[in-house]
Amino acid sequence: MASMLASFCVIIVVTAILGGNVIAADDFTHRESLDEEGKFQLLWKFDDEKIEFEAQVQTTGWVGLGLSPNGGMPGSDIVIGWVKDGTAYLTDRYAEAKAQPSVDESQDWELVSGYENGTHTVLRFNRKLTTCDVRDRVINEDTLRVLWAWHDQDPDEESGVNGPTYHGTNRGARATLLLNRKLTETPTTGTTYSFDLLMNNVPIPDNQDTTYWCRVFQMPNLPSKHHIIKVEPIITPGNDGIFHHVLLYKCRTIPNITIVPEEHPGHACQSPNMPSDWYGCYGGSIVAAWAIGGGDVIYPEHVGYPISDSEDSGYVLMEVHYDNPQLESGMYDSSGIRITYTPELRDNDVGTLEVGVIVNKYHAIPPRAVDFKSAAFCSSHCLNAYMEELGEPIKIIGVMLHAHLLGVRLNARLIHNGVETDIARDDNYDFNLQNMRMLKEEITIYPGDTLITECIYNSEHKDSVVYGGLGTPQEMCESFFLYYPKFNTSFCESMPNIHHTVTFAGVQDYELDENFNIHITAPEHMVNMTYEEVMEAVPWTREKARDFSDHLLNSTFYSYCLSSPESNVDADTVQQYAAPFPRGTRLPTEDICSLSATPTPGDGPGPAGGSTALQAHHAAGYVLLTYLVALVLTVWAE
């Protein structure tokens, strides 16, 4: 996730009608409407050193743009400009509180041009990505909260020292990825077709915040292999907030699979009413993944997802996550996705590989923690087996990072020849903006390499443990790697051995029942307590949570991967039940502001060393992992 910048910075010809005048901004690669009414249009482009913006705003007064750490004024880097008597002005400012931003002593925003007509002000300006000014925010690949504001009057003074007039209600914030290398339009191809996969008037429950809804569709009957080249969301008007994400699975070859009539809404996923033959679809590969805020998913010209090949059953299962935290009633949804495909095959089949913490309640995030760290890996055992079957290495071209509401810092890493490097990182994660991050340069994964997903959570506002699960109030830690050429697995995950989780809470011995619930047998005062009761009984503090994270990451892990139906790999032979967490050497990084190389601080999942021996319950761990593997066959880890 070859340099991709040239191919991903496709020029969009943007035409805005401003007060009767047509303004062409044909040299910008990105565009967003920052407000819901479309009055503040922001266009931009970037290279390795600088970013340039053009703000087109429906006002003849001042215009403000800010870069915020969290959507609020304090700590924001702000630029304010206006046009007065035909002259454009621009001031670099900063905010320390919810008050008028102060003028920065170092004016790092550069005015390129500006003008206004009867209705709009248009300002073009740029800035270095890193200015080394402590008042300025570094513009990197993190999610940024962009502040916007305007007023219909210019400042009284040309310098603007006394500040612009208060913006009133003309202000807001929007999360975005400024340094986003995604394709913004479908690459030119001779022949394309499209089809829609849509839900049908699904009733959204008003008694639960999370709903997973499933429907199986028959794909177009094609005479030969084709490639999917684009996936775009189709969202029912007004449902932008509840239509959270979609996963599309290629079903295993199942004769006479149950297809609901067109007028049928489908079924709640994994419910008793869902047809049993749908469960097999979860064992197939991931055809497409889309999440809220992600926009269209467009593949570069050298890859496409294969359909109607020799291993295609002709059916897909679409799983939609509906998020209704306000428990609104009377809501129905007919959203879905549009697939664009072509018979003109690309050079490579693309695939999606999920790497993360196995989704279950034994993934525990304690309360009162500001930096609780969870991590998981795809072992070299798994990667080696499927690359050997494929006959060549794979190349990562994009990554989507995923956690839930507590996630604040996420990253995906690679260990190659003992050296550990970042593939993708977001130190300002937003649950409501989940993009596939296309990489500037493809990263080759070789036999012997390991992939890591790490999530940092902030639970300081919580009074009880948050457990792993599918629901929005629960937690996850996942990376979805977009790569080529496609091999025969879609899932490669791990989790700390449950023995180390419960012994930290004081459990000395336990048994697992047929439903994989823990029954504590020692110490005596914990007998008859549930797993959740034991975890809640821990006197959690910030320090205790950090000790728990270190304890788990220095213990042993279950590790597994899941073969696609067409694979000859025996996944059982590459599973591990007592694997230490993999660690590599982190190379020094250059500080461009001090022009000195400084070692990266302990960025791995915890202190090196510690026990890696499985202390007990090896057999129980084997049984639990077998259950969890079976669970993944029927439940997608969001």
Buried (B, 14 or more C-beta within 10 A) or exposed (E): BEEBBEBBBBEBEBEBEBEEEEBEBEEBBBBBBBBEEEBBBBBBBBEEEBBBBBBBBBBBBBBBBBBBBBBBBEBBBBBBBBBBEEEBBBBBBBBEEEEEBBBBEEBBBBBEEBBBBEBBBBBBBBBBBBBEBEBBBBBBBBBBBBBBBBBBEBBEEEEBEEBBBEBEEBBBBBBBBBBBBBBBEBBEBEEBEEEEBBBBEBEBBEEEBBBBBBBBBEBEEBEEBBBBBBBBBBBBEEBBBBBBBBBBBBBBBBEEBEEBEEEEBBBBBBEEEBEEBBBBBBBBBBBBBBBBBBBBBBBBBBBBBBBBEEBBBBBBBBBBBBBBEEEEEEBEBBBBBBBBBBBEEBEBBBBBBBBBBBBBBBBBBBBBBEBBBBBBBBBBBBBBBBBEBBEEBBBBBBBBBBBBBBBBBBBBBBBBEEEBEBBBBBBBBBBBBBBBBBBBEBBBBBEEBBBBBBBBBBBBEBEEBBBBBBBBEBBBBBBBBBBBBBBBBBBBBBBBBBBBBBBBBBBEBBEBEEEBEBBBEEEEEBEEBEBBEBBBEBEBEBEBBBEBBBBBBBBBBBBBBBBBBBBEBEBEEBBBBBBBBBBBEBEEEEEEEEEEEEEEEEBBBBEEEEEEEBEBBEEBBBEBBBBBBEBBBBBBBB
